[in-house]
Amino acid sequence: MSWGLSWLLSLTMLLMQPAALEGPGTWYGGVYIGRVTKGGTIYTANDMTAAVDAALWVLSPDSMECVGDDVLASRASFANRRLLVCSCANCIVVKVTDTGYLQQAGVVLDLSRRAYLALFGKLDGKQPVRAWVIDIAVSKSAGIIGHNG
């Protein structure tokens, strides 16, 4: 099987899984530019990054528990993970570098300005997004992670 076909099949399998995050997404910039993120980097609105709710930032692998052949997150661990983020018309890849109190604002994902523009084409407030963790293998059979709550 060619590399391209293999990648396409893996992506298709991923998109058939429940999204790790689903709901309104927005963007942030302004006063946050130049600040140190939870991940220890300097925030710039020009990077393909995102922030998740502070409750989802778990640095310790101890938050994972094994169940049979699968490893399930007892709490979602999004720290420094790469996400495939999709709108109804487009998908992008971002790195989670920061946190915020997003649930209080009714948001599941806060994208950098560049990431939001790449996903939606214009800055336009809250938009529906779905996101999957794509850089860690969690299931031995599927090689993906799903989070249901």
N, C-alpha and C positions, 0 to 999 in steps of 0.2 A: 504494500500500500504506500502511495506517495505521501510525502510529508504534508502537502497541502490538504489532501483528502483526510488524513489522520487528524489534522488540526480542525478541519471543518466538522468532522464527526464528534470530536471532543467538545467543541463549542455547542453543537446541537444538543449533546447530552447535558451539558451544563445548563442551558436555557430551559430544558425540560424539568429541572429541579426547582423546588420552591426558592424564591429569592431570599437572600439573607436580610435584605432591607427592601421595604416597599412602602411608598407613600410620597408625600410632598418633599421635593428637594428645592434648594435655593442656592444662592451664592453669597460669599462674603469677601470683603476687601476693606477699603477705607482705613479705619483706625487700627486694624489688625496687621496691616502691611508693616514688615520690619520687626514684629514681635516674635519671640521664641515660642514655637509650638510645643504641644505636649510631647511630640516625638523628638524634640531637641533641635529641630532645624529652624531657620529664620523663614517666616511666612512671606511669600511673594505671590501676588495675584496672578503672576505669569507662569506658574508651575501647574502641572496637571495633578492637583492634590484635592483632598476633601477632609472634612471634619465629620465625626460621628458624635452621637450623644455620649456624654461622659460616662454613663452607666455601661456602655459597650466597650470601653477601653480597658482591656485586661492584658497585662504584660506577661503574666505568669503562665507557663504551660500547665501548671497544676490545676488550671480552671477547666481542663479537658478531662473527660472520663471515657473509659473504654467500655463498649457494649458489643460483645461478639467480635465480628470482623471490622466494625466501624468504630470511629472515634467521634463522639458527639460532644459539642460544646455545652457545658452546663451554663455558661454565660458566653455570649458571642465574644470572640477575641478578634478585634479589628485593628489592634495596634500595629502600625507600620505595614499593613497588608495592602495588597493591590486588589482593586475592585473593578469588575466589569460593570459599568453603569449604563443603563439603557433608558431612553425615552421611547415614545411610540414610533419614532422615525430614525433613531440614531443610537449608536453605542460608542462609549469611550472607555479608556482604562485610566484610573487614577490611583494614587497612593494615599492611604489614610495617614495623615501626619498630625492631626489635631482633634480636639474635642470641644464641646460646648454644651450648653443646656438646651439642646435642640427639641427634646420632647415637650418642654414647656412652651416652645414656640410652634408646636405642631409640625415639626420638620424631622425627617429621618436622615437627611444627608445635606451637608453644607459644602458646596463645591467652590473651588477657587474661581475667580472671574474667568480665567482662560478656559477651565474645564467646562464651566456653565455655557460659555459662548460656543465651545466646540460641540456641546450636546444639543443646544437649543437654537443657536444662531443669533440670539439677541438676549439682552438682559431684561427679564420679564417676570420677576417675582417667583412665587412658588409654582412648581411644575411637577407632575407625577413622574417618579423614577422607580426603577427596579435595579437592584445591585446584587452581584454575586462575588464572593471571595474567589480569586482565581490563582493565587500564588502558593497555596499550601494543599497538599494532598491529605485528605482526611478519610475518605472512604477507600478501602483497598480495591474495591471493584470499580467504582466510578471515578475516583481521583478528585472528588469535589467536596465542598462543604455546604450543608444546608442548615439554616437556623429557623426554627419555627416558634419563636416567642421570646 
